[in-house]
Amino acid sequence: AGSGLAMTLADGVVGQIKIVTMVADGGGTATLTPNTFANGTSIAFADVNDTVMLVYANTIGWVVVSNNGGAIS
């Protein structure tokens, strides 16, 4: 991830699962902003192996199932 990398995540279908992991660190923080996010607004990944698992739920959007190192805001 480079400095200030911004990523988006479109709405999914009910039951859909996404696992997002930072595999390389270019010296900055990568920020993932789901279109519809039940837990806040975004997730920031600062270090290699920061990982979040999300599931898409009807009406409330992406829900965090598991988080290792991601900063949710």
PDB file with one MODEL, atoms N, CA, C and O in Angstrom:
MODEL        1
ATOM      1  N   ALA A   1       0.832  -1.180   0.000  1.00  0.00           N
ATOM      2  CA  ALA A   1       0.000   0.000   0.000  1.00  0.00           C
ATOM      3  C   ALA A   1       0.874   1.240   0.000  1.00  0.00           C
ATOM      4  O   ALA A   1       1.872   1.300   0.719  1.00  0.00           O
ATOM      5  N   GLY A   2       0.517   2.196  -0.777  1.00  0.00           N
ATOM      6  CA  GLY A   2       1.244   3.449  -0.784  1.00  0.00           C
ATOM      7  C   GLY A   2       0.655   4.425   0.200  1.00  0.00           C
ATOM      8  O   GLY A   2      -0.398   4.174   0.785  1.00  0.00           O
ATOM      9  N   SER A   3       1.320   5.518   0.378  1.00  0.00           N
ATOM     10  CA  SER A   3       0.838   6.541   1.294  1.00  0.00           C
ATOM     11  C   SER A   3      -0.501   7.078   0.810  1.00  0.00           C
ATOM     12  O   SER A   3      -0.633   7.534  -0.326  1.00  0.00           O
ATOM     13  N   GLY A   4      -1.493   7.013   1.696  1.00  0.00           N
ATOM     14  CA  GLY A   4      -2.798   7.561   1.364  1.00  0.00           C
ATOM     15  C   GLY A   4      -3.610   6.753   0.376  1.00  0.00           C
ATOM     16  O   GLY A   4      -4.520   7.302  -0.246  1.00  0.00           O
ATOM     17  N   LEU A   5      -3.323   5.469   0.201  1.00  0.00           N
ATOM     18  CA  LEU A   5      -4.085   4.639  -0.724  1.00  0.00           C
ATOM     19  C   LEU A   5      -5.533   4.547  -0.270  1.00  0.00           C
ATOM     20  O   LEU A   5      -5.803   4.173   0.872  1.00  0.00           O
ATOM     21  N   ALA A   6      -6.461   4.883  -1.148  1.00  0.00           N
ATOM     22  CA  ALA A   6      -7.894   4.828  -0.837  1.00  0.00           C
ATOM     23  C   ALA A   6      -8.555   3.762  -1.696  1.00  0.00           C
ATOM     24  O   ALA A   6      -8.411   3.755  -2.919  1.00  0.00           O
ATOM     25  N   MET A   7      -9.284   2.861  -1.043  1.00  0.00           N
ATOM     26  CA  MET A   7      -9.994   1.787  -1.740  1.00  0.00           C
ATOM     27  C   MET A   7     -11.469   1.867  -1.369  1.00  0.00           C
ATOM     28  O   MET A   7     -11.819   2.342  -0.288  1.00  0.00           O
ATOM     29  N   THR A   8     -12.333   1.403  -2.269  1.00  0.00           N
ATOM     30  CA  THR A   8     -13.761   1.358  -1.990  1.00  0.00           C
ATOM     31  C   THR A   8     -14.250  -0.079  -2.094  1.00  0.00           C
ATOM     32  O   THR A   8     -13.601  -0.925  -2.710  1.00  0.00           O
ATOM     33  N   LEU A   9     -15.400  -0.346  -1.487  1.00  0.00           N
ATOM     34  CA  LEU A   9     -16.020  -1.667  -1.568  1.00  0.00           C
ATOM     35  C   LEU A   9     -17.504  -1.465  -1.840  1.00  0.00           C
ATOM     36  O   LEU A   9     -18.228  -0.900  -1.021  1.00  0.00           O
ATOM     37  N   ALA A  10     -17.944  -1.935  -2.998  1.00  0.00           N
ATOM     38  CA  ALA A  10     -19.355  -1.825  -3.380  1.00  0.00           C
ATOM     39  C   ALA A  10     -20.214  -2.723  -2.501  1.00  0.00           C
ATOM     40  O   ALA A  10     -19.713  -3.657  -1.875  1.00  0.00           O
ATOM     41  N   ASP A  11     -21.510  -2.435  -2.460  1.00  0.00           N
ATOM     42  CA  ASP A  11     -22.437  -3.309  -1.754  1.00  0.00           C
ATOM     43  C   ASP A  11     -22.361  -4.702  -2.361  1.00  0.00           C
ATOM     44  O   ASP A  11     -22.068  -4.866  -3.545  1.00  0.00           O
ATOM     45  N   GLY A  12     -22.631  -5.706  -1.524  1.00  0.00           N
ATOM     46  CA  GLY A  12     -22.587  -7.088  -1.983  1.00  0.00           C
ATOM     47  C   GLY A  12     -23.984  -7.680  -2.037  1.00  0.00           C
ATOM     48  O   GLY A  12     -24.979  -6.965  -2.154  1.00  0.00           O
ATOM     49  N   VAL A  13     -24.036  -9.000  -1.951  1.00  0.00           N
ATOM     50  CA  VAL A  13     -25.306  -9.725  -1.859  1.00  0.00           C
ATOM     51  C   VAL A  13     -25.340 -10.383  -0.480  1.00  0.00           C
ATOM     52  O   VAL A  13     -24.296 -10.705   0.087  1.00  0.00           O
ATOM     53  N   VAL A  14     -26.528 -10.579   0.048  1.00  0.00           N
ATOM     54  CA  VAL A  14     -26.683 -11.135   1.388  1.00  0.00           C
ATOM     55  C   VAL A  14     -25.896 -12.441   1.529  1.00  0.00           C
ATOM     56  O   VAL A  14     -26.044 -13.361   0.725  1.00  0.00           O
ATOM     57  N   GLY A  15     -25.054 -12.502   2.570  1.00  0.00           N
ATOM     58  CA  GLY A  15     -24.247 -13.689   2.836  1.00  0.00           C
ATOM     59  C   GLY A  15     -22.875 -13.676   2.199  1.00  0.00           C
ATOM     60  O   GLY A  15     -22.046 -14.533   2.507  1.00  0.00           O
ATOM     61  N   GLN A  16     -22.616 -12.729   1.321  1.00  0.00           N
ATOM     62  CA  GLN A  16     -21.311 -12.644   0.660  1.00  0.00           C
ATOM     63  C   GLN A  16     -20.240 -12.324   1.695  1.00  0.00           C
ATOM     64  O   GLN A  16     -20.457 -11.513   2.595  1.00  0.00           O
ATOM     65  N   ILE A  17     -19.077 -12.969   1.561  1.00  0.00           N
ATOM     66  CA  ILE A  17     -17.962 -12.782   2.487  1.00  0.00           C
ATOM     67  C   ILE A  17     -16.771 -12.213   1.733  1.00  0.00           C
ATOM     68  O   ILE A  17     -16.468 -12.638   0.618  1.00  0.00           O
ATOM     69  N   LYS A  18     -16.097 -11.248   2.349  1.00  0.00           N
ATOM     70  CA  LYS A  18     -14.860 -10.674   1.805  1.00  0.00           C
ATOM     71  C   LYS A  18     -13.800 -10.730   2.896  1.00  0.00           C
ATOM     72  O   LYS A  18     -14.073 -10.389   4.047  1.00  0.00           O
ATOM     73  N   ILE A  19     -12.606 -11.156   2.544  1.00  0.00           N
ATOM     74  CA  ILE A  19     -11.462 -11.111   3.448  1.00  0.00           C
ATOM     75  C   ILE A  19     -10.440 -10.196   2.792  1.00  0.00           C
ATOM     76  O   ILE A  19     -10.004 -10.441   1.667  1.00  0.00           O
ATOM     77  N   VAL A  20     -10.059  -9.132   3.507  1.00  0.00           N
ATOM     78  CA  VAL A  20      -9.132  -8.135   2.972  1.00  0.00           C
ATOM     79  C   VAL A  20      -7.893  -8.137   3.857  1.00  0.00           C
ATOM     80  O   VAL A  20      -7.989  -7.978   5.074  1.00  0.00           O
ATOM     81  N   THR A  21      -6.714  -8.321   3.230  1.00  0.00           N
ATOM     82  CA  THR A  21      -5.445  -8.380   3.953  1.00  0.00           C
ATOM     83  C   THR A  21      -4.432  -7.461   3.290  1.00  0.00           C
ATOM     84  O   THR A  21      -4.321  -7.433   2.064  1.00  0.00           O
ATOM     85  N   MET A  22      -3.696  -6.714   4.094  1.00  0.00           N
ATOM     86  CA  MET A  22      -2.588  -5.916   3.565  1.00  0.00           C
ATOM     87  C   MET A  22      -1.401  -6.870   3.393  1.00  0.00           C
ATOM     88  O   MET A  22      -0.882  -7.409   4.370  1.00  0.00           O
ATOM     89  N   VAL A  23      -0.982  -7.069   2.153  1.00  0.00           N
ATOM     90  CA  VAL A  23       0.111  -8.004   1.870  1.00  0.00           C
ATOM     91  C   VAL A  23       1.447  -7.313   1.642  1.00  0.00           C
ATOM     92  O   VAL A  23       2.492  -7.957   1.728  1.00  0.00           O
ATOM     93  N   ALA A  24       1.434  -6.023   1.355  1.00  0.00           N
ATOM     94  CA  ALA A  24       2.665  -5.253   1.174  1.00  0.00           C
ATOM     95  C   ALA A  24       2.418  -3.843   1.698  1.00  0.00           C
ATOM     96  O   ALA A  24       1.330  -3.289   1.543  1.00  0.00           O
ATOM     97  N   ASP A  25       3.434  -3.280   2.313  1.00  0.00           N
ATOM     98  CA  ASP A  25       3.316  -1.942   2.891  1.00  0.00           C
ATOM     99  C   ASP A  25       4.264  -1.012   2.165  1.00  0.00           C
ATOM    100  O   ASP A  25       5.483  -1.158   2.255  1.00  0.00           O
ATOM    101  N   GLY A  26       3.702  -0.055   1.446  1.00  0.00           N
ATOM    102  CA  GLY A  26       4.515   0.906   0.710  1.00  0.00           C
ATOM    103  C   GLY A  26       4.861   2.133   1.535  1.00  0.00           C
ATOM    104  O   GLY A  26       5.302   3.148   0.996  1.00  0.00           O
ATOM    105  N   GLY A  27       4.659   2.036   2.850  1.00  0.00           N
ATOM    106  CA  GLY A  27       5.020   3.129   3.723  1.00  0.00           C
ATOM    107  C   GLY A  27       3.868   3.988   4.186  1.00  0.00           C
ATOM    108  O   GLY A  27       4.073   4.965   4.906  1.00  0.00           O
ATOM    109  N   GLY A  28       2.668   3.642   3.785  1.00  0.00           N
ATOM    110  CA  GLY A  28       1.514   4.453   4.179  1.00  0.00           C
ATOM    111  C   GLY A  28       0.383   3.595   4.685  1.00  0.00           C
ATOM    112  O   GLY A  28       0.539   2.393   4.901  1.00  0.00           O
ATOM    113  N   THR A  29      -0.758   4.228   4.872  1.00  0.00           N
ATOM    114  CA  THR A  29      -1.953   3.551   5.350  1.00  0.00           C
ATOM    115  C   THR A  29      -2.941   3.398   4.193  1.00  0.00           C
ATOM    116  O   THR A  29      -3.223   4.353   3.470  1.00  0.00           O
ATOM    117  N   ALA A  30      -3.458   2.182   4.033  1.00  0.00           N
ATOM    118  CA  ALA A  30      -4.485   1.921   3.030  1.00  0.00           C
ATOM    119  C   ALA A  30      -5.836   2.002   3.723  1.00  0.00           C
ATOM    120  O   ALA A  30      -6.032   1.380   4.767  1.00  0.00           O
ATOM    121  N   THR A  31      -6.767   2.755   3.161  1.00  0.00           N
ATOM    122  CA  THR A  31      -8.082   2.927   3.769  1.00  0.00           C
ATOM    123  C   THR A  31      -9.155   2.339   2.861  1.00  0.00           C
ATOM    124  O   THR A  31      -9.267   2.694   1.688  1.00  0.00           O
ATOM    125  N   LEU A  32      -9.942   1.430   3.435  1.00  0.00           N
ATOM    126  CA  LEU A  32     -11.051   0.797   2.717  1.00  0.00           C
ATOM    127  C   LEU A  32     -12.350   1.429   3.192  1.00  0.00           C
ATOM    128  O   LEU A  32     -12.641   1.452   4.388  1.00  0.00           O
ATOM    129  N   THR A  33     -13.137   1.948   2.236  1.00  0.00           N
ATOM    130  CA  THR A  33     -14.414   2.569   2.560  1.00  0.00           C
ATOM    131  C   THR A  33     -15.538   1.808   1.860  1.00  0.00           C
ATOM    132  O   THR A  33     -15.756   1.982   0.661  1.00  0.00           O
ATOM    133  N   PRO A  34     -16.256   0.958   2.615  1.00  0.00           N
ATOM    134  CA  PRO A  34     -17.402   0.262   2.028  1.00  0.00           C
ATOM    135  C   PRO A  34     -18.531   1.246   1.724  1.00  0.00           C
ATOM    136  O   PRO A  34     -18.716   2.229   2.442  1.00  0.00           O
ATOM    137  N   ASN A  35     -19.274   0.978   0.669  1.00  0.00           N
ATOM    138  CA  ASN A  35     -20.413   1.821   0.305  1.00  0.00           C
ATOM    139  C   ASN A  35     -21.431   1.869   1.447  1.00  0.00           C
ATOM    140  O   ASN A  35     -21.916   2.943   1.805  1.00  0.00           O
ATOM    141  N   THR A  36     -21.751   0.708   2.014  1.00  0.00           N
ATOM    142  CA  THR A  36     -22.655   0.607   3.157  1.00  0.00           C
ATOM    143  C   THR A  36     -21.943  -0.223   4.216  1.00  0.00           C
ATOM    144  O   THR A  36     -21.633  -1.393   3.987  1.00  0.00           O
ATOM    145  N   PHE A  37     -21.678   0.387   5.391  1.00  0.00           N
ATOM    146  CA  PHE A  37     -20.843  -0.252   6.411  1.00  0.00           C
ATOM    147  C   PHE A  37     -21.528  -0.148   7.770  1.00  0.00           C
ATOM    148  O   PHE A  37     -21.725   0.951   8.289  1.00  0.00           O
ATOM    149  N   ALA A  38     -21.892  -1.299   8.345  1.00  0.00           N
ATOM    150  CA  ALA A  38     -22.628  -1.327   9.610  1.00  0.00           C
ATOM    151  C   ALA A  38     -21.788  -0.876  10.798  1.00  0.00           C
ATOM    152  O   ALA A  38     -22.337  -0.409  11.795  1.00  0.00           O
ATOM    153  N   ASN A  39     -20.475  -1.006  10.709  1.00  0.00           N
ATOM    154  CA  ASN A  39     -19.608  -0.750  11.860  1.00  0.00           C
ATOM    155  C   ASN A  39     -18.990   0.643  11.905  1.00  0.00           C
ATOM    156  O   ASN A  39     -18.268   0.958  12.851  1.00  0.00           O
ATOM    157  N   GLY A  40     -19.247   1.460  10.936  1.00  0.00           N
ATOM    158  CA  GLY A  40     -18.660   2.791  10.924  1.00  0.00           C
ATOM    159  C   GLY A  40     -18.597   3.345   9.519  1.00  0.00           C
ATOM    160  O   GLY A  40     -19.552   3.246   8.748  1.00  0.00           O
ATOM    161  N   THR A  41     -17.439   3.940   9.192  1.00  0.00           N
ATOM    162  CA  THR A  41     -17.263   4.564   7.892  1.00  0.00           C
ATOM    163  C   THR A  41     -16.182   3.892   7.058  1.00  0.00           C
ATOM    164  O   THR A  41     -16.342   3.699   5.852  1.00  0.00           O
ATOM    165  N   SER A  42     -15.058   3.531   7.727  1.00  0.00           N
ATOM    166  CA  SER A  42     -13.930   2.975   6.972  1.00  0.00           C
ATOM    167  C   SER A  42     -13.059   2.092   7.849  1.00  0.00           C
ATOM    168  O   SER A  42     -13.220   2.039   9.068  1.00  0.00           O
ATOM    169  N   ILE A  43     -12.120   1.394   7.190  1.00  0.00           N
ATOM    170  CA  ILE A  43     -11.146   0.541   7.869  1.00  0.00           C
ATOM    171  C   ILE A  43      -9.774   0.922   7.341  1.00  0.00           C
ATOM    172  O   ILE A  43      -9.559   0.973   6.129  1.00  0.00           O
ATOM    173  N   ALA A  44      -8.834   1.193   8.261  1.00  0.00           N
ATOM    174  CA  ALA A  44      -7.472   1.567   7.876  1.00  0.00           C
ATOM    175  C   ALA A  44      -6.524   0.412   8.146  1.00  0.00           C
ATOM    176  O   ALA A  44      -6.545  -0.190   9.220  1.00  0.00           O
ATOM    177  N   PHE A  45      -5.688   0.111   7.153  1.00  0.00           N
ATOM    178  CA  PHE A  45      -4.687  -0.941   7.252  1.00  0.00           C
ATOM    179  C   PHE A  45      -3.313  -0.278   7.238  1.00  0.00           C
ATOM    180  O   PHE A  45      -2.947   0.355   6.247  1.00  0.00           O
ATOM    181  N   ALA A  46      -2.550  -0.412   8.315  1.00  0.00           N
ATOM    182  CA  ALA A  46      -1.263   0.264   8.421  1.00  0.00           C
ATOM    183  C   ALA A  46      -0.069  -0.677   8.292  1.00  0.00           C
ATOM    184  O   ALA A  46       1.024  -0.245   7.925  1.00  0.00           O
ATOM    185  N   ASP A  47      -0.270  -1.955   8.590  1.00  0.00           N
ATOM    186  CA  ASP A  47       0.841  -2.905   8.629  1.00  0.00           C
ATOM    187  C   ASP A  47       0.531  -4.171   7.836  1.00  0.00           C
ATOM    188  O   ASP A  47      -0.626  -4.571   7.705  1.00  0.00           O
ATOM    189  N   VAL A  48       1.583  -4.790   7.313  1.00  0.00           N
ATOM    190  CA  VAL A  48       1.441  -6.073   6.621  1.00  0.00           C
ATOM    191  C   VAL A  48       0.733  -7.054   7.553  1.00  0.00           C
ATOM    192  O   VAL A  48       1.019  -7.101   8.749  1.00  0.00           O
ATOM    193  N   ASN A  49      -0.174  -7.819   7.010  1.00  0.00           N
ATOM    194  CA  ASN A  49      -1.000  -8.820   7.689  1.00  0.00           C
ATOM    195  C   ASN A  49      -2.192  -8.246   8.444  1.00  0.00           C
ATOM    196  O   ASN A  49      -2.936  -9.014   9.054  1.00  0.00           O
ATOM    197  N   ASP A  50      -2.410  -6.931   8.432  1.00  0.00           N
ATOM    198  CA  ASP A  50      -3.675  -6.409   8.945  1.00  0.00           C
ATOM    199  C   ASP A  50      -4.769  -7.033   8.087  1.00  0.00           C
ATOM    200  O   ASP A  50      -4.710  -6.971   6.859  1.00  0.00           O
ATOM    201  N   THR A  51      -5.761  -7.629   8.728  1.00  0.00           N
ATOM    202  CA  THR A  51      -6.789  -8.382   8.009  1.00  0.00           C
ATOM    203  C   THR A  51      -8.160  -8.134   8.608  1.00  0.00           C
ATOM    204  O   THR A  51      -8.306  -8.046   9.827  1.00  0.00           O
ATOM    205  N   VAL A  52      -9.153  -8.023   7.758  1.00  0.00           N
ATOM    206  CA  VAL A  52     -10.535  -7.913   8.207  1.00  0.00           C
ATOM    207  C   VAL A  52     -11.390  -8.873   7.376  1.00  0.00           C
ATOM    208  O   VAL A  52     -11.189  -9.020   6.170  1.00  0.00           O
ATOM    209  N   MET A  53     -12.350  -9.522   8.045  1.00  0.00           N
ATOM    210  CA  MET A  53     -13.308 -10.396   7.366  1.00  0.00           C
ATOM    211  C   MET A  53     -14.672  -9.742   7.502  1.00  0.00           C
ATOM    212  O   MET A  53     -15.102  -9.403   8.605  1.00  0.00           O
ATOM    213  N   LEU A  54     -15.350  -9.568   6.373  1.00  0.00           N
ATOM    214  CA  LEU A  54     -16.645  -8.908   6.332  1.00  0.00           C
ATOM    215  C   LEU A  54     -17.693  -9.835   5.737  1.00  0.00           C
ATOM    216  O   LEU A  54     -17.382 -10.668   4.886  1.00  0.00           O
ATOM    217  N   VAL A  55     -18.932  -9.690   6.186  1.00  0.00           N
ATOM    218  CA  VAL A  55     -20.056 -10.393   5.567  1.00  0.00           C
ATOM    219  C   VAL A  55     -21.111  -9.341   5.248  1.00  0.00           C
ATOM    220  O   VAL A  55     -21.320  -8.403   6.017  1.00  0.00           O
ATOM    221  N   TYR A  56     -21.772  -9.506   4.109  1.00  0.00           N
ATOM    222  CA  TYR A  56     -22.798  -8.546   3.705  1.00  0.00           C
ATOM    223  C   TYR A  56     -24.154  -8.982   4.244  1.00  0.00           C
ATOM    224  O   TYR A  56     -24.601 -10.103   4.002  1.00  0.00           O
ATOM    225  N   ALA A  57     -24.807  -8.073   4.985  1.00  0.00           N
ATOM    226  CA  ALA A  57     -26.114  -8.349   5.578  1.00  0.00           C
ATOM    227  C   ALA A  57     -27.145  -7.410   4.962  1.00  0.00           C
ATOM    228  O   ALA A  57     -26.846  -6.258   4.645  1.00  0.00           O
ATOM    229  N   ASN A  58     -28.350  -7.913   4.799  1.00  0.00           N
ATOM    230  CA  ASN A  58     -29.442  -7.136   4.214  1.00  0.00           C
ATOM    231  C   ASN A  58     -29.705  -5.872   5.031  1.00  0.00           C
ATOM    232  O   ASN A  58     -29.770  -5.931   6.259  1.00  0.00           O
ATOM    233  N   THR A  59     -29.852  -4.771   4.384  1.00  0.00           N
ATOM    234  CA  THR A  59     -30.176  -3.433   4.891  1.00  0.00           C
ATOM    235  C   THR A  59     -29.060  -2.736   5.666  1.00  0.00           C
ATOM    236  O   THR A  59     -29.006  -1.506   5.639  1.00  0.00           O
ATOM    237  N   ILE A  60     -28.163  -3.454   6.360  1.00  0.00           N
ATOM    238  CA  ILE A  60     -27.125  -2.779   7.144  1.00  0.00           C
ATOM    239  C   ILE A  60     -25.762  -2.801   6.457  1.00  0.00           C
ATOM    240  O   ILE A  60     -24.837  -2.122   6.902  1.00  0.00           O
ATOM    241  N   GLY A  61     -25.630  -3.559   5.396  1.00  0.00           N
ATOM    242  CA  GLY A  61     -24.396  -3.564   4.612  1.00  0.00           C
ATOM    243  C   GLY A  61     -23.328  -4.493   5.156  1.00  0.00           C
ATOM    244  O   GLY A  61     -23.625  -5.522   5.763  1.00  0.00           O
ATOM    245  N   TRP A  62     -22.065  -4.106   4.926  1.00  0.00           N
ATOM    246  CA  TRP A  62     -20.925  -4.918   5.343  1.00  0.00           C
ATOM    247  C   TRP A  62     -20.776  -4.881   6.851  1.00  0.00           C
ATOM    248  O   TRP A  62     -20.817  -3.813   7.462  1.00  0.00           O
ATOM    249  N   VAL A  63     -20.601  -6.059   7.454  1.00  0.00           N
ATOM    250  CA  VAL A  63     -20.460  -6.204   8.900  1.00  0.00           C
ATOM    251  C   VAL A  63     -19.126  -6.888   9.177  1.00  0.00           C
ATOM    252  O   VAL A  63     -18.791  -7.881   8.532  1.00  0.00           O
ATOM    253  N   VAL A  64     -18.363  -6.360  10.137  1.00  0.00           N
ATOM    254  CA  VAL A  64     -17.087  -6.966  10.519  1.00  0.00           C
ATOM    255  C   VAL A  64     -17.362  -8.246  11.299  1.00  0.00           C
ATOM    256  O   VAL A  64     -18.059  -8.226  12.313  1.00  0.00           O
ATOM    257  N   VAL A  65     -16.810  -9.359  10.819  1.00  0.00           N
ATOM    258  CA  VAL A  65     -16.912 -10.641  11.504  1.00  0.00           C
ATOM    259  C   VAL A  65     -15.646 -10.884  12.319  1.00  0.00           C
ATOM    260  O   VAL A  65     -15.698 -11.417  13.428  1.00  0.00           O
ATOM    261  N   SER A  66     -14.507 -10.484  11.749  1.00  0.00           N
ATOM    262  CA  SER A  66     -13.220 -10.678  12.402  1.00  0.00           C
ATOM    263  C   SER A  66     -12.292  -9.543  11.992  1.00  0.00           C
ATOM    264  O   SER A  66     -12.338  -9.082  10.852  1.00  0.00           O
ATOM    265  N   ASN A  67     -11.452  -9.093  12.918  1.00  0.00           N
ATOM    266  CA  ASN A  67     -10.537  -8.004  12.640  1.00  0.00           C
ATOM    267  C   ASN A  67      -9.211  -8.246  13.341  1.00  0.00           C
ATOM    268  O   ASN A  67      -9.177  -8.484  14.548  1.00  0.00           O
ATOM    269  N   ASN A  68      -8.121  -8.184  12.591  1.00  0.00           N
ATOM    270  CA  ASN A  68      -6.791  -8.312  13.153  1.00  0.00           C
ATOM    271  C   ASN A  68      -5.947  -7.139  12.680  1.00  0.00           C
ATOM    272  O   ASN A  68      -5.344  -7.205  11.609  1.00  0.00           O
ATOM    273  N   GLY A  69      -5.896  -6.079  13.453  1.00  0.00           N
ATOM    274  CA  GLY A  69      -5.036  -4.945  13.136  1.00  0.00           C
ATOM    275  C   GLY A  69      -5.659  -3.804  12.382  1.00  0.00           C
ATOM    276  O   GLY A  69      -5.076  -2.721  12.325  1.00  0.00           O
ATOM    277  N   GLY A  70      -6.821  -4.002  11.802  1.00  0.00           N
ATOM    278  CA  GLY A  70      -7.477  -2.910  11.073  1.00  0.00           C
ATOM    279  C   GLY A  70      -8.070  -1.901  12.046  1.00  0.00           C
ATOM    280  O   GLY A  70      -8.658  -2.285  13.056  1.00  0.00           O
ATOM    281  N   ALA A  71      -7.921  -0.620  11.750  1.00  0.00           N
ATOM    282  CA  ALA A  71      -8.503   0.419  12.594  1.00  0.00           C
ATOM    283  C   ALA A  71      -9.841   0.850  12.009  1.00  0.00           C
ATOM    284  O   ALA A  71      -9.892   1.454  10.938  1.00  0.00           O
ATOM    285  N   ILE A  72     -10.914   0.540  12.711  1.00  0.00           N
ATOM    286  CA  ILE A  72     -12.257   0.845  12.223  1.00  0.00           C
ATOM    287  C   ILE A  72     -12.693   2.201  12.756  1.00  0.00           C
ATOM    288  O   ILE A  72     -12.616   2.478  13.953  1.00  0.00           O
ATOM    289  N   SER A  73     -13.149   3.027  11.842  1.00  0.00           N
ATOM    290  CA  SER A  73     -13.657   4.330  12.267  1.00  0.00           C
ATOM    291  C   SER A  73     -14.985   4.615  11.608  1.00  0.00           C
ATOM    292  O   SER A  73     -15.576   5.669  11.841  1.00  0.00           O
TER     293      SER A  73
ENDMDL
END
